[in-house]
């Protein structure tokens, strides 16, 4: 993928995760500072973990002001227009699914570019995708979505696998990334709508 395309996907994913973090903060009645903190944490945690594990330090989200700017913009937008945002169906899950798909494919792509093998690339893609959601949920004392929600990490895994398979087949990187992100989003959204979940010990559904 070209550098410009990677940056574009990264910013879209950052904005989407920032919206999900800000919405969770508003629902927990945090003040403006708390909303912005949760927005930034959700938007950048996955990318920071990805960059640290790849040895790309300091992480780009901490040295490029645009990531901070995008997350703050999303935080302010959600804080002052949360009533309009909440009118969407499942707005937290929707924005989270967008960020999940984009960060999963970007993590896998960057891992491959750094010379990691297919399994490591998939693992890093999943970690990149779920990192923001984990940070968001932990900061409001919730069990992270990846441990209890409908096909969360599985959706990220599917998106990352598409990127790895596309690389192995020498397919064009940009269309493959879009396809992987779309698959991840579709799986996550269908799981939300239809209640698809992995089994839990003793039967029943996760709480």
Buried (B, 14 or more C-beta within 10 A) or exposed (E): BEEEEBBEBBBBBBBBBBBBBBBBBBEBEBEEEBBBBBBBBBBBBBBBBBBEBBEEEEBBBBEBEEBBEBBBBBBBBBBEEBEEBBEEEEBBBBBBBBBBBBBBBBBBBBBBBBEBEBEBBBBBBBBBBBBBBBBBBEBBEEEBBBEBBBBBBBBBBBBBBBBBBBBEEEBEBBEBBBBBBBBBBBBBBBBBEEEBBEEEEEEEEEE
